[in-house]
Protein backbone atom coordinates (compact mmCIF):
# COMPACT_ATOMS: atom_id res chain seq x y z
CA UNK A 1 0.00 0.00 0.00
CA UNK A 2 2.81 2.40 0.91
CA UNK A 3 4.52 1.59 -2.38
CA UNK A 4 1.31 2.39 -4.28
CA UNK A 5 0.89 5.74 -2.51
CA UNK A 6 4.52 6.61 -3.12
CA UNK A 7 4.12 5.83 -6.84
CA UNK A 8 1.06 8.00 -7.08
CA UNK A 9 2.76 10.89 -5.33
CA UNK A 10 5.76 10.56 -7.65
CA UNK A 11 3.52 10.62 -10.77
CA UNK A 12 1.58 13.59 -9.43
CA UNK A 13 4.82 15.50 -8.88
CA UNK A 14 6.03 14.65 -12.38
CA UNK A 15 2.74 15.92 -13.86
CA UNK A 16 3.05 19.16 -11.92
CA UNK A 17 6.63 19.60 -13.12
CA UNK A 18 5.59 18.90 -16.74
CA UNK A 19 2.73 21.38 -16.45
CA UNK A 20 5.16 23.98 -15.13
CA UNK A 21 7.54 23.36 -18.00
CA UNK A 22 4.70 23.63 -20.57
CA UNK A 23 3.46 26.84 -18.94
CA UNK A 24 6.94 28.33 -19.11
CA UNK A 25 7.29 27.31 -22.75
CA UNK A 26 3.92 28.88 -23.62
CA UNK A 27 4.94 32.08 -21.87
CA UNK A 28 8.25 32.20 -23.72
CA UNK A 29 6.50 31.55 -27.06
CA UNK A 30 3.98 34.31 -26.37
CA UNK A 31 6.76 36.76 -25.52
CA UNK A 32 8.66 35.75 -28.65
CA UNK A 33 5.55 36.18 -30.80
CA UNK A 34 4.90 39.60 -29.30
CA UNK A 35 8.50 40.60 -29.97
CA UNK A 36 8.20 39.34 -33.56
CA UNK A 37 5.03 41.39 -34.08
CA UNK A 38 6.77 44.49 -32.75
CA UNK A 39 9.77 43.79 -34.94
CA UNK A 40 7.61 43.30 -38.04
CA UNK A 41 5.67 46.46 -37.22
CA UNK A 42 8.88 48.45 -36.87
CA UNK A 43 10.21 47.00 -40.14
CA UNK A 44 7.03 47.85 -42.04
CA UNK A 45 6.99 51.32 -40.53
CA UNK A 46 10.61 51.87 -41.53
CA UNK A 47 9.96 50.64 -45.05
CA UNK A 48 6.89 52.87 -45.36
CA UNK A 49 8.89 55.87 -44.21
CA UNK A 50 11.68 55.05 -46.67
CA UNK A 51 9.12 54.58 -49.43
CA UNK A 52 7.49 57.92 -48.71
CA UNK A 53 10.77 59.82 -48.62
CA UNK A 54 11.49 61.80 -51.81
CA UNK A 55 8.60 60.08 -53.63
CA UNK A 56 6.81 63.32 -54.55
CA UNK A 57 8.30 66.05 -56.70
CA UNK A 58 6.76 69.31 -57.89
CA UNK A 59 8.22 71.92 -60.18
CA UNK A 60 7.85 74.18 -63.19
CA UNK A 61 9.32 74.10 -66.67
CA UNK A 62 9.51 76.46 -69.65
CA UNK A 63 9.22 75.00 -73.15
CA UNK A 64 10.04 75.95 -76.72
CA UNK A 65 8.47 73.97 -79.58
CA UNK A 66 8.72 73.69 -83.36
CA UNK A 67 5.87 72.52 -85.61
CA UNK A 68 6.74 69.61 -87.87
CA UNK A 69 4.51 70.83 -90.73
CA UNK A 70 4.31 74.59 -91.13
CA UNK A 71 3.40 75.03 -94.80
CA UNK A 72 0.95 73.26 -97.12
CA UNK A 73 0.23 74.40 -100.67
CA UNK A 74 -1.63 72.45 -103.31
CA UNK A 75 -1.58 73.33 -107.01
CA UNK A 76 -3.49 72.16 -110.08
CA UNK A 77 -1.94 70.98 -113.34
CA UNK A 78 -1.53 74.57 -114.53
CA UNK A 79 0.41 75.49 -111.40
CA UNK A 80 -2.41 77.51 -109.85
CA UNK A 81 -2.81 77.52 -106.08
CA UNK A 82 -5.86 75.47 -105.05
CA UNK A 83 -5.66 75.42 -101.27
CA UNK A 84 -3.68 74.88 -98.10
CA UNK A 85 -4.59 73.58 -94.66
CA UNK A 86 -8.00 75.25 -94.88
CA UNK A 87 -8.89 77.26 -97.94
CA UNK A 88 -6.21 79.87 -98.45
CA UNK A 89 -4.60 79.24 -95.04
CA UNK A 90 -1.26 77.78 -96.10
CA UNK A 91 1.10 78.66 -93.23
CA UNK A 92 1.18 77.95 -89.49
CA UNK A 93 3.59 79.84 -87.23
CA UNK A 94 4.41 78.75 -83.70
CA UNK A 95 2.94 80.88 -80.93
CA UNK A 96 5.10 80.19 -77.89
CA UNK A 97 3.76 80.42 -74.35
CA UNK A 98 6.62 81.88 -72.26
CA UNK A 99 4.98 81.09 -68.91
CA UNK A 100 6.56 78.26 -66.86
CA UNK A 101 4.10 75.36 -66.63
CA UNK A 102 3.66 73.28 -63.45
CA UNK A 103 4.26 69.55 -63.10
CA UNK A 104 4.07 66.95 -60.33
CA UNK A 105 5.73 63.52 -60.18
CA UNK A 106 5.06 60.50 -57.99
CA UNK A 107 7.62 57.68 -57.81
CA UNK A 108 6.40 54.08 -57.69
CA UNK A 109 9.92 52.93 -56.82
CA UNK A 110 13.50 54.08 -57.41
CA UNK A 111 13.28 53.80 -61.19
CA UNK A 112 9.68 54.46 -62.33
CA UNK A 113 6.72 56.71 -61.67
CA UNK A 114 4.01 58.98 -63.09
CA UNK A 115 4.00 62.65 -64.02
CA UNK A 116 1.12 65.11 -64.43
CA UNK A 117 2.01 68.24 -66.37
CA UNK A 118 0.33 70.96 -68.41
CA UNK A 119 0.64 71.74 -72.11
CA UNK A 120 -0.02 75.15 -73.68
CA UNK A 121 0.78 76.00 -77.29
CA UNK A 122 -0.59 77.82 -80.29
CA UNK A 123 -0.17 78.43 -84.00
CA UNK A 124 -0.95 81.61 -85.90
CA UNK A 125 -2.55 81.08 -89.33
CA UNK A 126 -1.49 82.99 -92.45
CA UNK A 127 -3.02 83.01 -95.94
CA UNK A 128 -1.42 82.47 -99.32
CA UNK A 129 -2.76 85.58 -101.06
CA UNK A 130 -1.74 88.45 -98.82
CA UNK A 131 -0.37 86.90 -95.64
CA UNK A 132 -3.20 88.09 -93.39
CA UNK A 133 -4.21 85.93 -90.42
CA UNK A 134 -7.69 84.49 -89.91
CA UNK A 135 -6.82 83.72 -86.28
CA UNK A 136 -4.79 81.55 -83.92
CA UNK A 137 -5.11 77.86 -82.98
CA UNK A 138 -4.85 77.37 -79.21
CA UNK A 139 -4.29 74.03 -77.46
CA UNK A 140 -4.26 73.63 -73.68
CA UNK A 141 -4.66 70.74 -71.26
CA UNK A 142 -3.08 68.29 -68.84
CA UNK A 143 -0.56 65.62 -69.82
CA UNK A 144 -0.42 62.27 -68.03
CA UNK A 145 2.86 60.41 -68.49
CA UNK A 146 4.64 57.34 -67.18
CA UNK A 147 8.40 57.47 -66.89
CA UNK A 148 11.47 55.40 -66.15
CA UNK A 149 14.77 56.71 -64.86
CA UNK A 150 18.24 55.60 -63.84
CA UNK A 151 20.45 57.05 -61.13
CA UNK A 152 24.05 57.60 -62.19
CA UNK A 153 27.09 58.94 -60.41
CA UNK A 154 27.61 62.62 -59.63
CA UNK A 155 23.87 63.38 -59.33
CA UNK A 156 22.79 62.68 -62.92
CA UNK A 157 19.48 60.85 -63.59
CA UNK A 158 18.51 60.24 -67.24
CA UNK A 159 14.83 59.50 -67.85
CA UNK A 160 12.26 58.75 -70.56
CA UNK A 161 8.52 59.52 -70.69
CA UNK A 162 5.49 58.48 -72.71
CA UNK A 163 1.88 59.47 -72.18
CA UNK A 164 -1.34 61.09 -73.31
CA UNK A 165 -2.62 64.68 -73.29
CA UNK A 166 -6.35 65.47 -73.62
CA UNK A 167 -6.26 68.96 -75.14
CA UNK A 168 -8.97 71.60 -75.35
CA UNK A 169 -8.85 73.28 -78.77
CA UNK A 170 -9.95 76.84 -79.51
CA UNK A 171 -9.70 79.08 -82.55
CA UNK A 172 -9.13 82.70 -81.54
CA UNK A 173 -10.53 84.57 -84.54
CA UNK A 174 -9.00 87.67 -85.99
CA UNK A 175 -11.71 90.28 -85.43
CA UNK A 176 -11.49 91.76 -88.94
CA UNK A 177 -11.79 88.42 -90.72
CA UNK A 178 -14.40 86.92 -88.35
CA UNK A 179 -16.80 89.87 -88.78
CA UNK A 180 -16.81 89.77 -92.57
CA UNK A 181 -14.44 92.62 -93.40
CA UNK A 182 -12.13 92.35 -96.39
CA UNK A 183 -8.46 92.20 -95.36
CA UNK A 184 -7.78 94.75 -98.09
CA UNK A 185 -10.30 97.23 -96.69
CA UNK A 186 -8.76 98.12 -93.36
CA UNK A 187 -10.43 101.55 -93.34
CA UNK A 188 -13.92 100.04 -92.99
CA UNK A 189 -12.77 97.87 -90.10
CA UNK A 190 -11.07 100.81 -88.34
CA UNK A 191 -14.26 102.88 -88.69
CA UNK A 192 -16.29 100.03 -87.14
CA UNK A 193 -13.87 99.79 -84.22
CA UNK A 194 -13.97 103.59 -83.75
CA UNK A 195 -17.78 103.40 -83.60
CA UNK A 196 -17.56 100.98 -80.64
CA UNK A 197 -17.96 97.73 -82.60
CA UNK A 198 -21.75 97.77 -83.07
CA UNK A 199 -23.28 94.31 -83.42
CA UNK A 200 -23.59 92.60 -86.80
CA UNK A 201 -21.44 94.67 -89.17
CA UNK A 202 -21.54 93.85 -92.88
CA UNK A 203 -25.17 92.74 -92.74
CA UNK A 204 -24.43 90.23 -89.99
CA UNK A 205 -22.03 88.27 -92.23
CA UNK A 206 -19.52 86.16 -90.30
CA UNK A 207 -16.84 83.62 -91.05
CA UNK A 208 -16.23 80.99 -88.34
CA UNK A 209 -13.68 78.25 -87.77
CA UNK A 210 -14.65 75.80 -85.01
CA UNK A 211 -12.13 73.30 -83.62
CA UNK A 212 -12.72 69.96 -81.94
CA UNK A 213 -10.87 68.96 -78.78
CA UNK A 214 -8.16 66.43 -79.47
CA UNK A 215 -5.75 63.91 -77.93
CA UNK A 216 -2.00 64.33 -78.05
CA UNK A 217 0.50 61.47 -77.61
CA UNK A 218 3.76 62.38 -75.95
CA UNK A 219 7.32 61.08 -75.85
CA UNK A 220 10.21 62.67 -73.98
CA UNK A 221 13.77 61.96 -72.94
CA UNK A 222 16.06 64.00 -70.76
CA UNK A 223 18.26 64.22 -67.72
CA UNK A 224 17.94 65.65 -64.22
CA UNK A 225 20.82 66.93 -62.14
CA UNK A 226 20.57 66.85 -58.34
CA UNK A 227 21.09 70.18 -56.59
CA UNK A 228 21.50 70.78 -52.85
CA UNK A 229 18.51 70.61 -50.50
CA UNK A 230 16.38 68.30 -52.66
CA UNK A 231 16.28 70.64 -55.66
CA UNK A 232 17.01 69.46 -59.19
CA UNK A 233 17.51 71.00 -62.63
CA UNK A 234 16.03 69.21 -65.65
CA UNK A 235 16.51 69.43 -69.39
CA UNK A 236 14.56 67.30 -71.84
CA UNK A 237 13.54 66.83 -75.47
CA UNK A 238 9.79 66.41 -76.03
CA UNK A 239 7.64 65.23 -78.93
CA UNK A 240 3.85 65.36 -79.28
CA UNK A 241 1.70 63.91 -82.06
CA UNK A 242 -1.59 65.80 -82.40
CA UNK A 243 -4.04 66.70 -85.19
CA UNK A 244 -6.91 69.16 -84.75
CA UNK A 245 -10.12 68.79 -86.75
CA UNK A 246 -11.73 72.03 -87.92
CA UNK A 247 -15.04 73.07 -89.48
CA UNK A 248 -15.41 76.21 -91.60
CA UNK A 249 -18.81 77.88 -91.89
CA UNK A 250 -20.50 81.13 -92.96
CA UNK A 251 -23.49 82.73 -91.23
CA UNK A 252 -25.72 85.81 -91.28
CA UNK A 253 -26.88 87.27 -87.96
CA UNK A 254 -25.87 83.96 -86.39
CA UNK A 255 -28.34 82.03 -88.60
CA UNK A 256 -28.53 80.61 -92.13
CA UNK A 257 -25.30 78.80 -91.47
CA UNK A 258 -23.49 77.42 -94.52
CA UNK A 259 -21.13 74.53 -93.90
CA UNK A 260 -18.02 75.01 -96.02
CA UNK A 261 -16.28 71.77 -95.11
CA UNK A 262 -14.15 69.92 -92.57
CA UNK A 263 -10.38 70.22 -92.42
CA UNK A 264 -7.40 69.19 -90.28
CA UNK A 265 -4.61 71.29 -88.81
CA UNK A 266 -1.45 69.27 -88.04
CA UNK A 267 -0.17 70.34 -84.63
CA UNK A 268 2.49 67.65 -84.13
CA UNK A 269 5.67 69.22 -82.82
CA UNK A 270 8.93 68.68 -81.00
CA UNK A 271 10.93 70.92 -78.73
CA UNK A 272 12.96 71.32 -75.58
CA UNK A 273 12.06 72.25 -72.02
CA UNK A 274 14.08 73.44 -69.05
CA UNK A 275 12.74 73.04 -65.57
CA UNK A 276 13.41 72.95 -61.87
CA UNK A 277 11.90 70.60 -59.30
CA UNK A 278 11.73 70.04 -55.55
CA UNK A 279 11.43 66.58 -53.97
CA UNK A 280 9.52 65.97 -50.74
C-alpha positions in Angstrom: 0.0 0.0 0.0 2.8 2.4 0.9 4.5 1.6 -2.4 1.3 2.4 -4.3 0.9 5.7 -2.5 4.5 6.6 -3.1 4.1 5.8 -6.8 1.1 8.0 -7.1 2.8 10.9 -5.3 5.8 10.6 -7.6 3.5 10.6 -10.8 1.6 13.6 -9.4 4.8 15.5 -8.9 6.0 14.7 -12.4 2.7 15.9 -13.9 3.0 19.2 -11.9 6.6 19.6 -13.1 5.6 18.9 -16.7 2.7 21.4 -16.5 5.2 24.0 -15.1 7.5 23.4 -18.0 4.7 23.6 -20.6 3.5 26.8 -18.9 6.9 28.3 -19.1 7.3 27.3 -22.8 3.9 28.9 -23.6 4.9 32.1 -21.9 8.2 32.2 -23.7 6.5 31.6 -27.1 4.0 34.3 -26.4 6.8 36.8 -25.5 8.7 35.7 -28.6 5.6 36.2 -30.8 4.9 39.6 -29.3 8.5 40.6 -30.0 8.2 39.3 -33.6 5.0 41.4 -34.1 6.8 44.5 -32.7 9.8 43.8 -34.9 7.6 43.3 -38.0 5.7 46.5 -37.2 8.9 48.5 -36.9 10.2 47.0 -40.1 7.0 47.8 -42.0 7.0 51.3 -40.5 10.6 51.9 -41.5 10.0 50.6 -45.0 6.9 52.9 -45.4 8.9 55.9 -44.2 11.7 55.1 -46.7 9.1 54.6 -49.4 7.5 57.9 -48.7 10.8 59.8 -48.6 11.5 61.8 -51.8 8.6 60.1 -53.6 6.8 63.3 -54.5 8.3 66.1 -56.7 6.8 69.3 -57.9 8.2 71.9 -60.2 7.9 74.2 -63.2 9.3 74.1 -66.7 9.5 76.5 -69.6 9.2 75.0 -73.1 10.0 75.9 -76.7 8.5 74.0 -79.6 8.7 73.7 -83.4 5.9 72.5 -85.6 6.7 69.6 -87.9 4.5 70.8 -90.7 4.3 74.6 -91.1 3.4 75.0 -94.8 1.0 73.3 -97.1 0.2 74.4 -100.7 -1.6 72.5 -103.3 -1.6 73.3 -107.0 -3.5 72.2 -110.1 -1.9 71.0 -113.3 -1.5 74.6 -114.5 0.4 75.5 -111.4 -2.4 77.5 -109.8 -2.8 77.5 -106.1 -5.9 75.5 -105.1 -5.7 75.4 -101.3 -3.7 74.9 -98.1 -4.6 73.6 -94.7 -8.0 75.3 -94.9 -8.9 77.3 -97.9 -6.2 79.9 -98.5 -4.6 79.2 -95.0 -1.3 77.8 -96.1 1.1 78.7 -93.2 1.2 78.0 -89.5 3.6 79.8 -87.2 4.4 78.8 -83.7 2.9 80.9 -80.9 5.1 80.2 -77.9 3.8 80.4 -74.4 6.6 81.9 -72.3 5.0 81.1 -68.9 6.6 78.3 -66.9 4.1 75.4 -66.6 3.7 73.3 -63.4 4.3 69.6 -63.1 4.1 66.9 -60.3 5.7 63.5 -60.2 5.1 60.5 -58.0 7.6 57.7 -57.8 6.4 54.1 -57.7 9.9 52.9 -56.8 13.5 54.1 -57.4 13.3 53.8 -61.2 9.7 54.5 -62.3 6.7 56.7 -61.7 4.0 59.0 -63.1 4.0 62.6 -64.0 1.1 65.1 -64.4 2.0 68.2 -66.4 0.3 71.0 -68.4 0.6 71.7 -72.1 0.0 75.2 -73.7 0.8 76.0 -77.3 -0.6 77.8 -80.3 -0.2 78.4 -84.0 -1.0 81.6 -85.9 -2.6 81.1 -89.3 -1.5 83.0 -92.4 -3.0 83.0 -95.9 -1.4 82.5 -99.3 -2.8 85.6 -101.1 -1.7 88.4 -98.8 -0.4 86.9 -95.6 -3.2 88.1 -93.4 -4.2 85.9 -90.4 -7.7 84.5 -89.9 -6.8 83.7 -86.3 -4.8 81.5 -83.9 -5.1 77.9 -83.0 -4.8 77.4 -79.2 -4.3 74.0 -77.5 -4.3 73.6 -73.7 -4.7 70.7 -71.3 -3.1 68.3 -68.8 -0.6 65.6 -69.8 -0.4 62.3 -68.0 2.9 60.4 -68.5 4.6 57.3 -67.2 8.4 57.5 -66.9 11.5 55.4 -66.1 14.8 56.7 -64.9 18.2 55.6 -63.8 20.5 57.1 -61.1 24.0 57.6 -62.2 27.1 58.9 -60.4 27.6 62.6 -59.6 23.9 63.4 -59.3 22.8 62.7 -62.9 19.5 60.9 -63.6 18.5 60.2 -67.2 14.8 59.5 -67.8 12.3 58.7 -70.6 8.5 59.5 -70.7 5.5 58.5 -72.7 1.9 59.5 -72.2 -1.3 61.1 -73.3 -2.6 64.7 -73.3 -6.4 65.5 -73.6 -6.3 69.0 -75.1 -9.0 71.6 -75.3 -8.9 73.3 -78.8 -9.9 76.8 -79.5 -9.7 79.1 -82.5 -9.1 82.7 -81.5 -10.5 84.6 -84.5 -9.0 87.7 -86.0 -11.7 90.3 -85.4 -11.5 91.8 -88.9 -11.8 88.4 -90.7 -14.4 86.9 -88.4 -16.8 89.9 -88.8 -16.8 89.8 -92.6 -14.4 92.6 -93.4 -12.1 92.3 -96.4 -8.5 92.2 -95.4 -7.8 94.7 -98.1 -10.3 97.2 -96.7 -8.8 98.1 -93.4 -10.4 101.5 -93.3 -13.9 100.0 -93.0 -12.8 97.9 -90.1 -11.1 100.8 -88.3 -14.3 102.9 -88.7 -16.3 100.0 -87.1 -13.9 99.8 -84.2 -14.0 103.6 -83.8 -17.8 103.4 -83.6 -17.6 101.0 -80.6 -18.0 97.7 -82.6 -21.8 97.8 -83.1 -23.3 94.3 -83.4 -23.6 92.6 -86.8 -21.4 94.7 -89.2 -21.5 93.8 -92.9 -25.2 92.7 -92.7 -24.4 90.2 -90.0 -22.0 88.3 -92.2 -19.5 86.2 -90.3 -16.8 83.6 -91.0 -16.2 81.0 -88.3 -13.7 78.2 -87.8 -14.6 75.8 -85.0 -12.1 73.3 -83.6 -12.7 70.0 -81.9 -10.9 69.0 -78.8 -8.2 66.4 -79.5 -5.8 63.9 -77.9 -2.0 64.3 -78.0 0.5 61.5 -77.6 3.8 62.4 -75.9 7.3 61.1 -75.8 10.2 62.7 -74.0 13.8 62.0 -72.9 16.1 64.0 -70.8 18.3 64.2 -67.7 17.9 65.7 -64.2 20.8 66.9 -62.1 20.6 66.9 -58.3 21.1 70.2 -56.6 21.5 70.8 -52.9 18.5 70.6 -50.5 16.4 68.3 -52.7 16.3 70.6 -55.7 17.0 69.5 -59.2 17.5 71.0 -62.6 16.0 69.2 -65.6 16.5 69.4 -69.4 14.6 67.3 -71.8 13.5 66.8 -75.5 9.8 66.4 -76.0 7.6 65.2 -78.9 3.9 65.4 -79.3 1.7 63.9 -82.1 -1.6 65.8 -82.4 -4.0 66.7 -85.2 -6.9 69.2 -84.8 -10.1 68.8 -86.8 -11.7 72.0 -87.9 -15.0 73.1 -89.5 -15.4 76.2 -91.6 -18.8 77.9 -91.9 -20.5 81.1 -93.0 -23.5 82.7 -91.2 -25.7 85.8 -91.3 -26.9 87.3 -88.0 -25.9 84.0 -86.4 -28.3 82.0 -88.6 -28.5 80.6 -92.1 -25.3 78.8 -91.5 -23.5 77.4 -94.5 -21.1 74.5 -93.9 -18.0 75.0 -96.0 -16.3 71.8 -95.1 -14.1 69.9 -92.6 -10.4 70.2 -92.4 -7.4 69.2 -90.3 -4.6 71.3 -88.8 -1.4 69.3 -88.0 -0.2 70.3 -84.6 2.5 67.7 -84.1 5.7 69.2 -82.8 8.9 68.7 -81.0 10.9 70.9 -78.7 13.0 71.3 -75.6 12.1 72.3 -72.0 14.1 73.4 -69.1 12.7 73.0 -65.6 13.4 72.9 -61.9 11.9 70.6 -59.3 11.7 70.0 -55.5 11.4 66.6 -54.0 9.5 66.0 -50.7 
